[in-house]
Amino acid sequence: MATSLLHMPAEIVELIAGHLGLSDLRSLRFACRDVNAKVTASRRFEGFCVHKNVELRKSNMEELGDRLCKPGVQKHLEHLTITGVLIVTKGLERIIREKTKPANLEDPCGMRRDMIGNRSNPQRVAASQSEVKDAESQLSDFKGEIHTVDTERTAGHDSIALADLFQTIKTHCKAAGLKSLTLDLVVRREQTTVLSPALGAPFRQVWETAQHVLSVSLQAWHRSAIRIERLDVFSETEACGVQAYTLAALQNQIDFKNLFGLRALSLSISNRILPLSASEQIRNADADEERLDRLSIMRENEQLYANAQQSHAALREERMRLLNDPDNTTGLADWLRRTTSLEELSIRNYWVLNSFDTSAPAHASRKALVGYLAETAPLPNLRSLILRSADIEIGALLTLLRNSPRLKSLAMRDVTLNASNGQSWRTAFAHITSHGAELTDVYFDNLFEETEWQHSYLTCFTPGTEPGYSIGSGEDGSARLRRLGLVHWDFCMPSANGVNAFELHRREDVLRSIEYQLNPQYIAGSVQNSMWLEQRRRNHGPLG
């Protein structure tokens, strides 16, 4: 006996919908209200209609806007991703120049590294005559696209088109706004699929493109006055982010108070990309760039070397001036001070890009970003805070927590906590697990404490009722977890250095007696620390 679609479980309807095209989905939704509800809740429908990804190109955004104006399922759009595309021609030029191509098209520049940071040697193989001709054709197409994009940027057409798209969403979509806006970036080079920024281009080009995507998006948001609840600024894009300086500059163009409806913000942020020295320009050039042997040229001409030394000194002075610019750290805080309704904040903090011979100025500026945020931008409605790949003064962390009285969830990953003025991580940890805080969800992974003597140690946690009583001491680990009522606690997370992470999801667990110790075998400079630094670089961008 045939079973009516009305009586099928929602999971079966979703499986059926997964094999249908857009026009069939539209027809199925008109069957009746119950079927419409099941189809609308399916992942297939969401992929077609609720989530959209559009490149930051005038033609692409106008095409999406035209579809939204027509009757149909597009009116259910709630989540939009704006993707910036960085086109790189160096790979195609090299194929034409050398008549060779990358052996591994998924890693054409050999940017992938092993666990301790060694980069693989990019292997190349001979390119056939037809492949060289294809490269010439694609290079011509790329140059045409680059010219079009540059023209649109110069005239501001991409910003106008995005503002018009936002206005169309306000007018024609059911939500009259967006639940989330995500900014992303991909790289296109030789005959390959799109690559992540970490594999496809030098970081400086990536960050300059990211800056443009952010500026255009915020200007269009401001111009259209659309309501956007969640904004994700490259938080999951590998080796990509924005400069706090960019946010400060944007405040001269838009009023952040008019970015309507923002309740959740996730972003990757650094201070400023500093000027490159001659040696850094060579080191950070595209892997397929045709370049001369700079060292041999300097040996032949001592005057060139003397000029290089002189320019290095001037460059160092210029870098110091730029780094001391307060806009490097104030941009994010000034924005958040105008966003009092913010409930969720996630910050992935990059190290200074291209630091100096000495790490002291760079080190100070890394800490200043979060420190200034703690001092000047109270977040009274904040309920969730995530800090990743950051260097934080412990006093600034305490201030940040105390200025957020409604905070329920705290997560810190790959964070270095800097002890000073007699304060240690124990001070902050005591506040987090005290009755004065309201935290119910806590997650820590790879926390380092840097002492006042500049030694960094990994923090290892030992839950229990006795200080220093390890999870495996005296009894079986799982039995101990059951006795403590922590069966659901995924404590033993795999890592190179053992137990260095834990996660709690109940208030009573946060208030339990939890101890920690600093692992003396895992100090800065050790092999394990080098592995951790490489993991951090790979996941969160260049270290400087």
C-alpha positions as CSV (number, residue, x, y, z in Angstrom):
1,M,0.0,0.0,0.0
2,A,1.4,3.4,-1.0
3,T,2.3,5.8,1.8
4,S,1.2,9.4,1.5
5,L,4.0,12.0,1.7
6,L,2.0,13.6,4.5
7,H,2.5,10.6,6.8
8,M,6.2,10.1,6.1
9,P,8.7,11.2,8.8
10,A,10.4,14.5,8.2
11,E,13.7,12.6,7.7
12,I,12.3,10.6,4.8
13,V,10.9,13.8,3.2
14,E,14.4,15.4,3.6
15,L,16.0,12.5,1.8
16,I,13.5,12.8,-1.1
17,A,14.0,16.6,-1.2
18,G,17.8,16.0,-1.4
19,H,17.3,14.5,-4.9
20,L,15.2,17.3,-6.3
21,G,16.1,20.4,-8.3
22,L,15.0,23.9,-7.5
23,S,11.9,23.9,-9.7
24,D,10.8,20.5,-8.3
25,L,11.2,21.8,-4.8
26,R,9.1,24.8,-5.6
27,S,6.3,22.6,-7.0
28,L,6.4,20.2,-4.0
29,R,6.0,23.1,-1.6
30,F,2.7,24.0,-3.2
31,A,1.2,20.6,-2.5
32,C,-0.1,21.6,1.0
33,R,0.9,23.4,4.2
34,D,2.3,20.3,5.9
35,V,4.5,19.2,3.0
36,N,5.6,22.8,2.6
37,A,6.7,22.9,6.2
38,K,8.7,19.7,5.9
39,V,10.4,20.7,2.6
40,T,11.2,24.2,3.9
41,A,13.0,22.7,6.9
42,S,15.1,20.4,4.7
43,R,18.8,21.0,4.2
44,R,18.3,20.9,0.5
45,F,15.9,23.8,0.6
46,E,18.2,25.7,2.9
47,G,21.1,25.2,0.5
48,F,19.0,26.5,-2.4
49,C,17.1,29.3,-0.8
50,V,18.0,30.1,2.8
51,H,21.8,30.3,2.4
52,K,23.4,32.2,-0.6
53,N,27.0,32.8,-1.5
54,V,27.8,35.6,-3.9
55,E,31.1,37.0,-5.2
56,L,31.8,40.6,-4.6
57,R,31.3,41.5,-8.3
58,K,28.8,43.9,-9.7
59,S,27.3,41.4,-12.2
60,N,27.0,38.6,-9.6
61,M,25.2,40.8,-7.1
62,E,22.9,42.2,-9.7
63,E,22.0,38.7,-10.9
64,L,21.1,37.6,-7.3
65,G,19.1,40.8,-6.8
66,D,17.1,40.2,-9.9
67,R,16.3,36.6,-8.8
68,L,15.1,37.9,-5.4
69,C,12.7,40.3,-7.1
70,K,10.9,37.4,-8.9
71,P,8.3,35.3,-7.1
72,G,9.6,32.1,-5.7
73,V,11.6,30.4,-3.0
74,Q,14.4,32.9,-3.1
75,K,12.4,35.1,-0.7
76,H,13.4,32.8,2.1
77,L,17.0,34.1,2.0
78,E,18.3,34.6,5.6
79,H,22.1,33.9,5.5
80,L,24.4,35.6,3.0
81,T,28.1,35.1,2.3
82,I,30.0,37.8,0.5
83,T,33.1,36.2,-1.1
84,G,36.1,38.3,-2.3
85,V,38.1,36.7,-5.1
86,L,41.8,37.4,-5.4
87,I,43.0,36.5,-8.9
88,V,46.8,35.7,-9.1
89,T,48.4,35.4,-12.6
90,K,52.0,34.4,-11.5
91,G,51.3,30.7,-11.8
92,L,50.0,31.0,-15.4
93,E,52.9,33.2,-16.3
94,R,55.4,30.6,-15.0
95,I,53.7,27.8,-17.0
96,I,54.1,29.9,-20.1
97,R,57.6,31.0,-19.3
98,E,59.1,27.6,-18.2
99,K,56.7,25.2,-19.9
100,T,56.2,23.4,-16.6
101,K,53.2,23.1,-14.3
102,P,52.7,22.2,-10.6
103,A,52.6,18.5,-9.8
104,N,50.1,19.1,-7.0
105,L,47.3,21.4,-8.1
106,E,45.9,21.5,-4.6
107,D,49.1,23.0,-3.3
108,P,50.7,24.7,-6.4
109,C,53.0,26.9,-4.4
110,G,54.2,24.3,-1.9
111,M,52.7,26.3,1.0
112,R,51.6,23.3,3.1
113,R,53.9,22.5,6.0
114,D,54.5,19.6,8.3
115,M,53.8,19.6,12.0
116,I,57.0,21.5,12.9
117,G,56.8,24.0,10.1
118,N,58.9,22.6,7.3
119,R,57.5,23.6,4.0
120,S,57.2,21.1,1.2
121,N,59.3,21.5,-2.0
122,P,56.8,22.3,-4.8
123,Q,57.4,19.7,-7.5
124,R,56.9,20.7,-11.1
125,V,56.4,18.5,-14.2
126,A,56.6,19.3,-17.9
127,A,53.5,21.0,-19.4
128,S,52.3,19.8,-22.8
129,Q,51.8,22.2,-25.7
130,S,48.1,22.2,-25.3
131,E,48.4,22.9,-21.5
132,V,50.6,25.9,-22.3
133,K,48.0,27.2,-24.8
134,D,45.3,26.7,-22.2
135,A,47.4,28.7,-19.8
136,E,47.8,31.5,-22.3
137,S,44.0,31.6,-22.9
138,Q,43.3,31.6,-19.1
139,L,45.9,34.3,-18.5
140,S,44.1,36.5,-21.0
141,D,40.8,35.8,-19.3
142,F,42.3,36.6,-15.9
143,K,43.7,39.9,-17.1
144,G,40.3,40.8,-18.4
145,E,38.7,40.0,-15.1
146,I,41.3,41.9,-13.1
147,H,40.8,45.0,-15.3
148,T,37.0,44.7,-14.8
149,V,37.4,44.3,-11.0
150,D,39.8,47.3,-10.8
151,T,37.4,49.5,-12.8
152,E,34.5,48.5,-10.5
153,R,36.5,49.2,-7.4
154,T,37.7,52.6,-8.6
155,A,34.2,53.7,-9.5
156,G,32.7,52.2,-6.4
157,H,30.3,50.1,-8.5
158,D,30.8,47.0,-6.2
159,S,29.8,49.0,-3.1
160,I,26.7,50.4,-4.9
161,A,25.7,47.0,-6.2
162,L,26.0,45.4,-2.7
163,A,23.9,48.3,-1.1
164,D,21.2,47.7,-3.8
165,L,21.3,43.9,-3.0
166,F,20.8,44.7,0.7
167,Q,17.9,47.0,-0.2
168,T,16.3,44.3,-2.3
169,I,16.6,41.8,0.6
170,K,14.9,44.3,2.9
171,T,12.1,44.8,0.4
172,H,11.4,41.4,-1.1
173,C,12.6,38.7,1.5
174,K,10.3,37.5,4.2
175,A,12.8,38.3,7.0
176,A,13.3,41.9,5.7
177,G,16.9,41.5,6.8
178,L,19.6,38.9,7.3
179,K,20.2,36.6,10.2
180,S,23.8,36.4,9.3
181,L,26.3,38.0,6.9
182,T,29.6,36.2,6.4
183,L,32.7,37.6,4.7
184,D,35.0,35.1,3.0
185,L,37.9,35.2,0.6
186,V,39.3,32.7,-2.0
187,V,42.2,32.7,-4.4
188,R,42.1,31.7,-8.1
189,R,45.4,31.0,-9.9
190,E,46.5,28.4,-12.5
191,Q,44.2,25.6,-13.8
192,T,42.9,24.7,-10.4
193,T,39.8,25.0,-8.3
194,V,39.7,27.9,-5.8
195,L,42.3,27.8,-3.1
196,S,42.3,29.1,0.5
197,P,44.4,32.3,1.1
198,A,46.9,30.2,3.1
199,L,47.8,28.2,-0.1
200,G,47.1,30.5,-3.0
201,A,48.8,33.9,-2.5
202,P,51.3,36.0,-0.4
203,F,49.6,37.2,2.8
204,R,49.9,40.9,1.9
205,Q,47.8,40.5,-1.2
206,V,45.3,38.5,0.8
207,W,45.0,41.0,3.6
208,E,44.6,44.0,1.2
209,T,41.8,42.2,-0.6
210,A,40.2,41.3,2.8
211,Q,40.4,45.0,3.7
212,H,38.5,46.0,0.6
213,V,35.8,43.3,1.2
214,L,35.2,44.6,4.7
215,S,35.1,48.2,3.7
216,V,32.6,47.7,0.9
217,S,30.4,45.5,3.1
218,L,30.2,47.9,6.0
219,Q,29.6,50.9,3.7
220,A,26.8,49.0,1.9
221,W,25.3,48.0,5.2
222,H,25.4,51.6,6.4
223,R,23.9,52.9,3.1
224,S,21.0,50.4,3.0
225,A,20.2,50.4,6.7
226,I,19.5,46.7,6.6
227,R,19.1,44.7,9.8
228,I,21.9,42.1,10.2
229,E,21.9,40.0,13.4
230,R,25.3,38.2,13.0
231,L,28.4,39.3,11.3
232,D,31.4,37.0,10.6
233,V,34.5,38.7,9.3
234,F,36.9,36.0,8.0
235,S,36.8,34.2,11.4
236,E,37.0,30.8,9.7
237,T,39.1,31.8,6.7
238,E,42.6,30.4,7.0
239,A,45.4,33.0,7.2
240,C,43.1,36.0,6.6
241,G,41.8,38.9,8.6
242,V,41.5,42.6,8.9
243,Q,43.4,45.4,10.6
244,A,42.1,47.3,13.5
245,Y,43.5,50.3,11.7
246,T,40.9,49.7,8.9
247,L,38.0,49.8,11.4
248,A,39.4,53.1,12.8
249,A,39.6,54.6,9.2
250,L,36.0,53.5,8.4
251,Q,34.7,55.5,11.3
252,N,35.5,58.6,9.3
253,Q,33.1,57.4,6.5
254,I,30.2,55.7,8.4
255,D,28.5,55.9,11.7
256,F,28.8,52.5,13.4
257,K,25.6,53.2,15.4
258,N,23.7,52.8,12.1
259,L,24.8,49.2,11.6
260,F,21.4,48.0,12.7
261,G,20.6,44.9,14.6
262,L,24.0,43.4,15.3
263,R,23.9,40.9,18.2
264,A,26.9,38.6,17.3
265,L,30.3,39.5,15.9
266,S,33.1,37.1,14.9
267,L,36.3,38.4,13.4
268,S,39.9,37.9,12.7
269,I,41.9,41.0,13.5
270,S,45.4,42.3,13.8
271,N,46.9,45.8,14.2
272,R,48.7,47.0,11.1
273,I,50.4,45.3,8.2
274,L,53.8,47.0,8.3
275,P,56.0,47.9,5.3
276,L,58.2,45.2,3.9
277,S,62.0,45.4,3.9
278,A,63.9,44.3,0.8
279,S,64.6,40.8,2.3
280,E,61.0,40.5,3.5
281,Q,59.7,41.4,0.0
282,I,61.7,38.5,-1.4
283,R,60.6,36.1,1.3
284,N,56.9,37.0,1.0
285,A,56.9,37.2,-2.8
286,D,54.7,34.8,-4.8
287,A,56.3,31.4,-5.1
288,D,56.0,31.6,-8.9
289,E,57.5,35.1,-9.1
290,E,60.5,35.5,-11.4
291,R,63.2,37.1,-9.3
292,L,66.9,37.8,-9.3
293,D,69.5,36.6,-6.8
294,R,69.6,39.7,-4.5
295,L,72.6,38.5,-2.5
296,S,74.8,38.0,-5.5
297,I,73.9,41.5,-6.8
298,M,74.9,43.0,-3.5
299,R,78.2,41.2,-3.5
300,E,79.0,42.7,-6.9
301,N,78.0,46.2,-5.8
302,E,78.9,47.2,-2.2
303,Q,77.1,50.6,-2.7
304,L,73.8,48.7,-3.1
305,Y,74.4,46.9,0.2
306,A,75.2,50.2,2.0
307,N,72.0,51.8,0.6
308,A,70.0,48.7,1.7
309,Q,71.4,49.1,5.2
310,Q,70.5,52.8,5.2
311,S,67.0,52.1,3.9
312,H,66.5,49.4,6.6
313,A,67.2,51.9,9.3
314,A,64.7,54.3,7.8
315,L,62.2,51.5,7.4
316,R,62.6,50.5,11.0
317,E,61.9,54.1,12.1
318,E,58.8,54.2,9.9
319,R,57.5,51.0,11.3
320,M,57.9,52.2,14.8
321,R,55.9,55.3,13.9
322,L,53.1,53.3,12.3
323,L,53.0,50.8,15.1
324,N,52.7,53.5,17.8
325,D,49.7,54.9,16.0
326,P,46.8,54.5,18.4
327,D,44.4,53.6,15.6
328,N,46.1,50.2,15.5
329,T,44.3,49.3,18.7
330,T,41.3,51.6,19.0
331,G,39.3,50.7,15.9
332,L,37.6,47.6,17.3
333,A,36.9,49.1,20.7
334,D,35.4,52.2,19.2
335,W,33.0,50.1,17.1
336,L,32.0,47.9,20.0
337,R,31.4,50.9,22.3
338,R,28.6,51.9,19.8
339,T,27.2,48.3,19.7
340,T,25.7,48.0,23.2
341,S,23.3,45.3,22.1
342,L,26.1,42.8,21.3
343,E,25.5,39.4,22.9
344,E,28.2,37.3,21.3
345,L,31.8,38.2,20.5
346,S,34.5,36.0,19.0
347,I,38.0,37.4,18.4
348,R,40.8,35.7,16.6
349,N,43.9,37.9,17.1
350,Y,46.8,37.7,14.8
351,W,50.3,38.6,15.8
352,V,51.9,41.7,14.3
353,L,52.6,41.1,10.6
354,N,56.3,41.8,9.8
355,S,57.7,42.6,13.2
356,F,61.1,44.2,13.9
357,D,64.5,42.8,14.8
358,T,63.4,42.9,18.4
359,S,60.1,41.4,19.5
360,A,59.4,43.9,22.3
361,P,57.3,46.5,20.4
362,A,55.4,43.8,18.5
363,H,54.8,41.9,21.7
364,A,53.4,45.0,23.5
365,S,51.1,45.9,20.6
366,R,49.7,42.3,20.5
367,K,48.6,42.7,24.1
368,A,47.3,46.2,23.6
369,L,44.5,45.2,21.3
370,V,42.5,43.2,23.8
371,G,43.7,45.5,26.6
372,Y,42.2,48.6,25.1
373,L,39.0,46.8,24.4
374,A,38.8,45.8,28.1
375,E,39.4,49.3,29.3
376,T,37.2,51.3,27.0
377,A,34.4,49.1,25.7
378,P,32.2,47.7,28.4
379,L,29.8,45.0,27.0
380,P,26.9,44.9,29.4
381,N,24.8,42.5,27.4
382,L,27.6,40.1,26.3
383,R,26.7,36.5,27.0
384,S,29.3,34.6,25.0
385,L,33.1,35.4,24.6
386,I,35.6,33.5,22.5
387,L,39.3,34.5,22.3
388,R,41.6,32.7,19.9
389,S,45.3,33.0,19.2
390,A,45.6,36.1,21.4
391,D,48.1,37.6,23.9
392,I,46.3,39.0,26.8
393,E,47.4,40.8,30.0
394,I,45.7,38.9,32.9
395,G,44.6,42.2,34.4
396,A,42.9,43.1,31.0
397,L,41.2,39.7,31.0
398,L,39.8,40.3,34.5
399,T,38.6,43.8,33.5
400,L,36.9,42.3,30.4
401,L,35.1,39.7,32.4
402,R,34.0,42.1,35.1
403,N,32.7,44.6,32.5
404,S,30.4,41.8,31.1
405,P,28.2,40.9,34.1
406,R,25.8,38.8,32.0
407,L,28.6,36.6,30.5
408,K,27.5,32.9,30.5
409,S,30.0,31.3,28.1
410,L,33.8,31.8,27.9
411,A,36.2,30.0,25.5
412,M,39.9,30.6,25.1
413,R,42.1,28.7,22.6
414,D,45.8,29.1,21.7
415,V,46.0,32.1,24.2
416,T,49.1,33.4,26.0
417,L,48.3,35.0,29.3
418,N,50.8,37.6,30.4
419,A,51.4,37.8,34.2
420,S,52.3,41.2,35.6
421,N,51.8,43.3,38.8
422,G,51.6,40.2,40.9
423,Q,48.7,38.8,39.0
424,S,48.8,35.3,37.5
425,W,46.4,33.0,35.7
426,R,45.4,31.7,39.1
427,T,43.8,35.1,39.8
428,A,41.7,35.0,36.7
429,F,40.9,31.3,37.1
430,A,39.6,31.9,40.7
431,H,37.3,34.6,39.3
432,I,36.0,32.4,36.5
433,T,35.2,29.5,39.0
434,S,33.8,31.8,41.7
435,H,30.2,32.4,42.7
436,G,30.6,36.0,41.7
437,A,30.8,35.1,38.0
438,E,27.7,33.7,36.2
439,L,29.5,31.4,33.8
440,T,27.8,28.1,32.9
441,D,30.0,27.1,29.8
442,V,33.8,27.1,30.0
443,Y,36.2,25.9,27.4
444,F,40.0,26.2,27.5
445,D,42.6,24.7,25.1
446,N,46.3,25.4,24.7
447,L,46.6,28.2,27.3
448,F,50.1,29.5,28.0
449,E,51.1,31.6,31.0
450,E,54.0,33.9,30.5
451,T,55.7,34.7,33.8
452,E,57.3,38.1,34.6
453,W,60.6,36.4,33.8
454,Q,59.4,35.9,30.2
455,H,59.1,32.1,30.5
456,S,56.0,30.5,28.9
457,Y,54.5,27.4,30.3
458,L,51.5,25.4,29.2
459,T,48.5,25.2,31.6
460,C,47.5,21.6,32.5
461,F,44.2,21.2,34.3
462,T,43.4,18.6,37.0
463,P,39.7,18.4,38.0
464,G,38.9,17.1,41.5
465,T,38.6,18.0,45.1
466,E,42.3,18.0,46.0
467,P,44.9,20.3,44.6
468,G,47.2,18.6,42.1
469,Y,45.1,15.4,42.1
470,S,45.3,14.3,38.5
471,I,42.4,12.7,36.7
472,G,44.4,9.4,36.5
473,S,45.8,9.4,40.0
474,G,44.7,6.6,42.4
475,E,41.8,5.2,40.3
476,D,40.6,4.7,36.8
477,G,40.0,7.9,35.0
478,S,36.4,7.0,33.8
479,A,35.5,5.8,37.4
480,R,36.8,9.1,38.8
481,L,34.7,11.1,36.3
482,R,31.6,9.2,37.3
483,R,32.2,9.7,41.0
484,L,32.6,13.4,40.4
485,G,29.4,13.6,38.3
486,L,31.4,14.6,35.2
487,V,30.6,11.8,32.9
488,H,29.5,14.2,30.1
489,W,32.8,16.2,30.4
490,D,35.0,15.5,27.4
491,F,38.1,16.1,29.4
492,C,40.8,14.1,27.8
493,M,41.2,15.9,24.5
494,P,44.0,14.5,22.3
495,S,47.1,16.7,22.1
496,A,50.8,16.4,21.7
497,N,51.4,17.4,25.3
498,G,48.7,15.5,27.2
499,V,45.8,17.0,29.2
500,N,45.7,20.6,28.3
501,A,42.0,21.2,27.5
502,F,38.6,20.9,29.2
503,E,35.0,21.8,28.6
504,L,32.2,22.4,31.0
505,H,28.5,22.9,30.3
506,R,26.8,23.2,33.7
507,R,27.1,25.9,36.4
508,E,27.6,23.3,39.1
509,D,30.6,21.9,37.2
510,V,32.2,25.3,36.9
511,L,32.0,25.7,40.6
512,R,33.6,22.4,41.4
513,S,37.1,22.3,42.7
514,I,39.3,22.5,39.6
515,E,43.1,22.9,39.9
516,Y,45.8,23.5,37.3
517,Q,49.6,23.4,37.1
518,L,52.1,24.8,34.7
519,N,53.9,22.1,32.9
520,P,57.7,22.7,33.2
521,Q,58.4,20.3,30.4
522,Y,56.5,22.5,27.9
523,I,58.3,25.8,27.9
524,A,58.8,28.3,25.1
525,G,61.8,27.1,23.0
526,S,61.0,23.4,23.5
527,V,60.2,21.1,20.5
528,Q,56.6,20.8,21.7
529,N,56.3,24.6,21.8
530,S,57.7,24.8,18.3
531,M,55.0,22.3,17.1
532,W,52.4,24.4,18.9
533,L,53.6,27.6,17.2
534,E,53.5,25.9,13.8
535,Q,49.9,24.8,14.5
536,R,49.0,28.3,15.5
537,R,50.6,29.7,12.4
538,R,48.9,27.3,10.1
539,N,45.5,27.9,11.7
540,H,45.7,31.6,12.4
541,G,48.0,33.2,10.0
542,P,51.6,34.5,10.0
543,L,53.3,35.1,13.3
544,G,55.4,38.0,12.2
